[in-house]
Amino acid sequence: MSEYKAIRVAYGEALAELGAENEKVIALDADLSHATMTCTFAEKFPDRFFNAGIAEQNMISMSAGLSTMGYIPFASTFAIFGAGRAYEQVRNSVAYPHFNVKLAMTHAGVTLGEDGGSHQAIEDIALMRVVPGMTVIVPCDANETRKAVKAAAQIDGPVYLRLARLPSLIFDNDMPFEVGKANVMKEGSDIVIFTCGIMVETALEAAKDLEVKGVHMAVVNIHTIKPLDQAAVLKYSQSCKRILTLEEHSVIGGLGDAVADALIGNGDFKFKKLGVQDRFGQSGKPDAILKEYGLTKEAVINEVQKMIN
Amino acid sequence: MNISQIEAKCKALRLDIINMIADAASGHPGGSLSIVEMLACIYYYKMNIDPKSPNLESRDRFVLSKGHAAPAYYAVLGDLGFFEKSEFKAFRQLGSILQGHPDAKKAPGVDASTGSLGQGVSIAVGMAIGAKKKNPNVNVYTILGDGELQEGQVWEAMMAASHYKLDNLTVLIDHNGLQIDGQNEEVMSLGDLREKFTAFGLECIEVDGNNVSQIIEALDVKTTKPKCIIGNTTKGKGVSFMENVANWHGKAPTQAERELAQRELEGMVNV
């Protein structure tokens, strides 16, 4: 029986768990604690929770100040505001001095759904990836989220955690998690798909169907976009020669470009980036949006068949 | 340090500022000169610090929110011995610990990287929240420019300072009335600052920001609220040809201008 849990819910639980283990951990939110689920932490540790109100820029810079006092702040809001609106605070208050602040931003990507394009961050990976010294992690399920939260607290410096809104499939908890080390979800020799976040499930479903058709697709979960697991990217690219990337993010600046950067000068490949094709999101049921933007099992299979033939 | 000692110190700091900017042929003299008294009173009179242990947890914190006034900041930190004064020569040069705007990763004694206006005061608010939890004896000071008050983030920070009852926070405003494009009142008028800060829940005190005894008195005022000291200052203070001239916001003096400023600051010429 498959189990589902929203990554943001897992984040709230993991943060509360971490709070019990480490009293330096504090949380900040910008009036969205019941959506980002930092409320789970706030209920347990009211003295270590700070609401900044609807003032994301101040929240990020305050987090920077709190980190200088020896705390490990986890600042949360929607990705569009945390990585977008407060981008320059992230860059200058937090990352430029390499302060120990964790940016755990939820409702990332188009599956935020009905609220529409204004709220759907499709460029946050690009924005965070380009900042020197920033670690960028996109967990694929509840278990990986819990491990990523714990791992982020062990890193001395800024970390961006990109967290999804909707319930998503929980994979095997035995799966290892090491920052910067990709997880191979399925072996394959005809084509490789590098993916992350909630798209891992989509890629695996496509791979399963393709297997029936006699196409062996490797599925590699790149949970850490930065630093990228170059060795895994090179290994699977060179053995498969055909490469797909799949992300719930713009094809500009995200996982696809990170993989492309790693491949430049390292061989001849057929390479295609699947993701949001340089357009904004829009309102709709998440499933309908995913279909509209080509982020489905069918879209992956279709692309694979084009590349194989 | 007493009042006359601080006043003497201010003169020496001004010379360092002029020389630093002239050597670099780049920098911001106007707003560096205007904050000298406030900065000196904070560091030489008020703050609990040990330059030999710049990371001591129990130290007071300072954030130069108007980071472009870095030469004034470096002059004080160098004088106190956080680093060698010989570093002044490398201000704004490749590889220097003295970056164009304060860099916490590079310069000892600098607690936050600033320069992007409006952010420093928020960082100071975060420090003050942390200090209240960890060590109630730690005080946090920050200096903002008046033009900087046009950044909305400043008011987000003031709201938070009041909300979290940060009686350990002192916000000082360098109110010299000028910014790059001209007078505040022409560029974007600030209105009644005293009323604004009071409305945001701060204890507001207005002083002559270039008058050491007035600043000290204001710093010593006890209050249960976060404190705001509006220092009415003269941009370019101490160098007659720079005073109240917006154009000296971000321009380095030539060699001739440096010498003129030096002679004036050393009291060799009357103006």
Interface residues (C-beta under 8 A of the other chain):
Chain A: D47 F50 A52 G53 A55 Q57 N58 I60 S61 M62 S63 A64 G65 L66 S67 T68 M69 G70 Y71 P73 E88 Q89 N92 S93 Y96 P97 H98
Chain B: E57 R61 V63 D103 A104 K105 D111 A112 S113 G115 S116 G118 Q119 G120 S122 I123 A124 V125 G126 M127 A128 I129 G130 A131 K133 K134 G152 Q153 E156 A157 M159 A160 H163 Y164
